[in-house]
Amino acid sequence: MKPSDLERREEELEALQAIFGEDVHGVRGESGEIKTVRVSRKVPDLDRSILIVFDLGQGYPSEEPPRVVVNSTWINADVRARISSEALAELEPSAGDVLLFALSEIIYESCLTLAENIPVEEPKSTGEEISPDVEDVVELKDIPAIYSGSPFTDRKSTFQAHLTEVHSEADLSAFLLALQSVNKIASATHNILAYRFVDETTGNLSQDFDDDGEAAAGKRLLHLLKMLPAENVAVVVSRWFGGIHLGPDRFKHINNAARQAFLEWKKLDGRKQERS
């Protein structure tokens, strides 16, 4: 990667963080370069949000535009893909252009227009967050690449792990997009993420975590992946808070859910290889 590209990525990330604050998160590769930028935007006065994921590739910004993925639970996949492609087409990017702010604004405006025409469902809750019954937690049977572990409940909080094999930021983005397209997962109080993979393009180890509001949980989850050891895997543990605080037990449950799902997944993968 060109040194000038590295510098311009840093400047662009700093500018985005100055504008959007904590709603912007940069994911770095093993050598410290910015590989992915995630911008979260909320729709004013509505309980809706979007996540814009920019996969910068090897040639951004000097040689190629970023790959753009729009993630949202209230916009279907075809419309999200159209919004991304139309945003890139509107800018008509040329080599050397920095695009992330302009793209995020175009995509945000498109989503605002959609939001004005999609009615908001009235919340059924009385204000207390209620954990779903174990039997009601979703199984991603229609997405065979994702393995969902068995959910379990402690003091009305339910935990469930989901994991898949990843080899690139694009794989990771697709995994997160698939999970967020499932309403029950998207509505979880926390979706804690950790991942480790050897990038198929660079050969570098990429690893990171996201607490999603459950402070220190993501770091512990990433530590678990290192200890297993697990590579080329991403895991999300969903927690539906049931109104009773669990204290340190919540970290034990998050890691146990991930560990058990990983072991079950590896066992299933081994059986598949034996049959092939």
C-alpha positions as CSV (number, residue, x, y, z in Angstrom):
1,M,0.0,0.0,0.0
2,K,1.2,3.5,-0.9
3,P,2.4,5.6,2.1
4,S,0.3,8.5,0.8
5,D,-2.8,6.2,1.0
6,L,-2.0,5.4,4.6
7,E,-1.7,9.1,5.5
8,R,-4.9,10.0,3.7
9,R,-6.9,7.2,5.4
10,E,-5.7,8.5,8.8
11,E,-6.7,12.1,7.9
12,E,-10.1,10.9,6.6
13,L,-10.8,8.9,9.7
14,E,-9.8,11.8,12.0
15,A,-12.2,14.1,10.0
16,L,-15.1,11.6,10.3
17,Q,-14.5,11.2,14.0
18,A,-14.4,15.0,14.5
19,I,-17.8,15.2,12.7
20,F,-19.6,12.1,14.0
21,G,-17.7,11.3,17.2
22,E,-18.1,7.9,18.7
23,D,-20.4,6.8,15.9
24,V,-17.3,6.3,13.7
25,H,-15.1,3.2,14.3
26,G,-11.9,2.3,12.3
27,V,-10.8,-1.3,12.1
28,R,-7.0,-1.7,11.6
29,G,-5.0,-4.5,10.1
30,E,-2.0,-6.2,11.7
31,S,0.4,-3.5,10.5
32,G,-1.8,-0.7,11.8
33,E,-3.3,0.4,8.5
34,I,-7.0,1.3,8.5
35,K,-8.9,-1.4,6.6
36,T,-12.5,-0.8,7.4
37,V,-14.5,2.2,8.6
38,R,-17.9,1.9,10.2
39,V,-20.3,4.8,10.5
40,S,-23.4,4.5,12.5
41,R,-26.2,7.0,11.9
42,K,-29.5,7.5,13.7
43,V,-32.8,8.6,12.1
44,P,-34.0,11.7,14.0
45,D,-37.2,11.2,16.1
46,L,-37.5,7.5,15.1
47,D,-36.1,4.4,16.7
48,R,-34.2,3.5,13.6
49,S,-30.5,3.5,12.7
50,I,-28.2,2.4,9.9
51,L,-24.6,1.1,9.9
52,I,-22.5,2.0,6.8
53,V,-19.4,-0.2,6.4
54,F,-16.6,0.9,4.1
55,D,-14.2,-1.8,3.1
56,L,-11.2,0.2,1.9
57,G,-9.3,-2.6,0.0
58,Q,-5.7,-2.3,-0.9
59,G,-5.9,0.6,-3.4
60,Y,-8.1,3.2,-1.6
61,P,-8.0,6.1,-2.2
62,S,-5.4,6.3,-5.0
63,E,-6.5,3.5,-7.2
64,E,-10.1,2.3,-6.3
65,P,-13.2,3.4,-4.4
66,P,-14.2,1.6,-1.2
67,R,-16.7,-1.3,-1.1
68,V,-19.8,-0.1,0.6
69,V,-22.3,-2.1,2.7
70,V,-25.4,-0.6,4.2
71,N,-26.6,-2.5,7.3
72,S,-30.1,-1.9,8.7
73,T,-33.0,-4.0,10.1
74,W,-35.8,-1.9,8.6
75,I,-34.5,-1.8,5.0
76,N,-34.5,-5.0,2.9
77,A,-31.3,-6.3,1.4
78,D,-32.1,-5.4,-2.2
79,V,-32.8,-1.8,-1.3
80,R,-29.7,-1.5,0.8
81,A,-27.6,-2.8,-2.1
82,R,-29.3,-0.3,-4.5
83,I,-28.6,2.6,-2.1
84,S,-24.9,1.7,-2.0
85,S,-24.5,1.3,-5.7
86,E,-26.4,4.5,-6.4
87,A,-24.3,6.5,-4.0
88,L,-21.1,5.4,-5.7
89,A,-22.6,6.1,-9.1
90,E,-23.8,9.6,-8.0
91,L,-20.2,10.6,-7.0
92,E,-18.6,9.1,-10.2
93,P,-15.4,8.6,-8.2
94,S,-12.0,9.0,-9.9
95,A,-8.7,7.7,-8.6
96,G,-7.4,9.7,-5.7
97,D,-10.8,10.9,-4.4
98,V,-11.5,10.5,-0.7
99,L,-15.2,9.5,-0.5
100,L,-16.3,8.3,2.9
101,F,-18.0,11.5,4.1
102,A,-19.7,12.2,0.8
103,L,-20.9,8.6,0.5
104,S,-22.2,8.5,4.1
105,E,-24.2,11.7,3.5
106,I,-25.7,10.5,0.3
107,I,-26.6,7.1,1.8
108,Y,-28.0,8.8,5.0
109,E,-30.2,11.1,2.9
110,S,-31.5,8.1,0.9
111,C,-32.4,6.3,4.2
112,L,-34.1,9.4,5.6
113,T,-36.3,9.5,2.5
114,L,-37.2,5.9,3.0
115,A,-37.9,6.4,6.7
116,E,-40.4,9.1,6.0
117,N,-42.5,6.5,4.0
118,I,-42.2,3.5,6.3
119,P,-44.6,3.6,9.2
120,V,-43.1,3.0,12.7
121,E,-44.5,0.1,14.6
122,E,-45.8,1.0,18.1
123,P,-43.6,-0.7,20.8
124,K,-45.4,-3.5,22.6
125,S,-43.1,-3.2,25.7
126,T,-44.1,-1.2,28.7
127,G,-40.6,0.1,29.2
128,E,-38.9,-2.9,30.8
129,E,-36.6,-4.9,28.5
130,I,-37.8,-8.5,28.5
131,S,-35.8,-11.5,27.4
132,P,-37.4,-13.7,24.8
133,D,-38.2,-17.3,25.7
134,V,-35.4,-19.7,24.9
135,E,-37.8,-21.5,22.5
136,D,-38.4,-18.2,20.6
137,V,-34.7,-17.3,19.9
138,V,-34.0,-17.5,16.2
139,E,-32.2,-20.3,14.5
140,L,-30.4,-19.3,11.3
141,K,-31.3,-22.4,9.4
142,D,-31.7,-20.5,6.2
143,I,-28.1,-19.2,6.4
144,P,-26.0,-22.4,6.5
145,A,-22.7,-20.6,6.7
146,I,-23.7,-19.3,10.2
147,Y,-23.9,-21.6,13.2
148,S,-26.1,-20.6,16.1
149,G,-25.5,-22.2,19.5
150,S,-28.2,-23.2,21.9
151,P,-29.6,-20.3,23.8
152,F,-29.8,-20.4,27.6
153,T,-31.3,-18.1,30.3
154,D,-30.2,-17.0,33.7
155,R,-32.4,-14.7,35.8
156,K,-34.5,-13.7,32.7
157,S,-31.4,-12.8,30.6
158,T,-31.0,-14.9,27.5
159,F,-27.6,-15.6,25.8
160,Q,-27.0,-17.1,22.4
161,A,-23.8,-17.2,20.2
162,H,-23.6,-17.1,16.5
163,L,-20.4,-17.7,14.5
164,T,-19.0,-18.2,11.1
165,E,-15.8,-18.7,9.1
166,V,-14.2,-15.4,7.8
167,H,-11.2,-14.7,5.7
168,S,-11.6,-10.9,5.0
169,E,-13.3,-7.7,6.1
170,A,-15.9,-8.4,3.4
171,D,-16.7,-11.8,5.0
172,L,-17.0,-10.1,8.4
173,S,-19.4,-7.4,7.0
174,A,-21.5,-10.0,5.3
175,F,-21.8,-12.0,8.6
176,L,-22.8,-8.9,10.6
177,L,-25.3,-7.9,7.9
178,A,-26.9,-11.4,7.9
179,L,-27.3,-11.3,11.7
180,Q,-28.8,-7.7,11.7
181,S,-31.3,-8.8,9.1
182,V,-32.9,-11.0,11.7
183,N,-35.2,-8.9,13.9
184,K,-34.7,-10.9,17.1
185,I,-31.0,-10.6,16.9
186,A,-31.1,-7.0,15.9
187,S,-33.3,-6.3,18.9
188,A,-30.9,-7.9,21.4
189,T,-29.8,-5.6,24.2
190,H,-26.2,-6.3,23.3
191,N,-24.6,-8.1,20.3
192,I,-20.9,-8.5,21.4
193,L,-18.5,-9.2,18.6
194,A,-15.0,-10.7,18.4
195,Y,-13.1,-12.0,15.4
196,R,-9.7,-13.3,14.4
197,F,-8.7,-14.1,10.8
198,V,-5.7,-14.3,8.5
199,D,-6.5,-11.9,5.7
200,E,-6.6,-13.9,2.4
201,T,-5.1,-10.9,0.5
202,T,-2.3,-9.7,2.8
203,G,-1.6,-12.8,4.9
204,N,-1.7,-10.6,8.0
205,L,-3.7,-11.5,11.2
206,S,-6.6,-9.2,11.7
207,Q,-8.4,-9.2,15.1
208,D,-10.7,-6.8,17.0
209,F,-13.8,-6.7,19.1
210,D,-16.9,-4.6,19.8
211,D,-18.5,-4.4,23.2
212,D,-21.8,-3.0,21.8
213,G,-22.5,-1.3,25.1
214,E,-21.5,-4.2,27.4
215,A,-18.2,-2.7,28.7
216,A,-15.2,-5.1,28.6
217,A,-17.2,-8.0,27.2
218,G,-15.7,-7.8,23.7
219,K,-12.1,-7.8,24.9
220,R,-12.8,-10.9,27.1
221,L,-14.5,-12.6,24.1
222,L,-11.4,-11.9,21.9
223,H,-9.2,-13.3,24.6
224,L,-11.2,-16.5,24.6
225,L,-10.7,-16.8,20.8
226,K,-7.0,-16.5,21.4
227,M,-7.0,-19.1,24.1
228,L,-9.0,-21.7,22.2
229,P,-7.2,-21.0,19.8
230,A,-9.5,-19.9,17.1
231,E,-8.6,-18.4,13.8
232,N,-10.6,-17.4,10.7
233,V,-13.7,-17.1,12.8
234,A,-16.1,-14.3,13.9
235,V,-18.5,-14.7,16.8
236,V,-21.3,-12.6,18.0
237,V,-23.0,-13.3,21.4
238,S,-26.5,-11.8,21.7
239,R,-27.8,-10.9,25.1
240,W,-31.4,-10.1,25.8
241,F,-31.5,-8.3,29.2
242,G,-34.4,-9.5,31.4
243,G,-34.4,-6.7,34.0
244,I,-32.2,-8.4,36.6
245,H,-28.5,-7.4,36.8
246,L,-26.2,-10.4,36.7
247,G,-22.9,-8.7,37.8
248,P,-19.7,-10.6,36.8
249,D,-21.8,-13.7,35.9
250,R,-22.8,-12.0,32.6
251,F,-19.1,-12.2,31.3
252,K,-19.0,-15.9,32.2
253,H,-22.2,-16.5,30.3
254,I,-21.1,-14.6,27.3
255,N,-17.8,-16.5,27.0
256,N,-19.4,-19.9,27.8
257,A,-22.0,-19.3,25.1
258,A,-19.2,-18.6,22.6
259,R,-17.0,-21.4,23.7
260,Q,-19.7,-24.0,23.6
261,A,-20.9,-22.9,20.2
262,F,-17.4,-22.9,18.8
263,L,-16.8,-26.5,20.0
264,E,-20.1,-27.7,18.6
265,W,-19.3,-25.9,15.3
266,K,-15.9,-27.5,15.0
267,K,-17.4,-30.9,15.7
268,L,-20.0,-30.4,13.0
269,D,-17.3,-29.2,10.6
270,G,-15.2,-32.3,11.3
271,R,-18.1,-34.6,10.5
272,K,-18.7,-32.8,7.2
273,Q,-15.0,-33.3,6.3
274,E,-15.2,-37.0,7.2
275,R,-18.2,-37.4,4.8
276,S,-16.6,-35.5,1.9
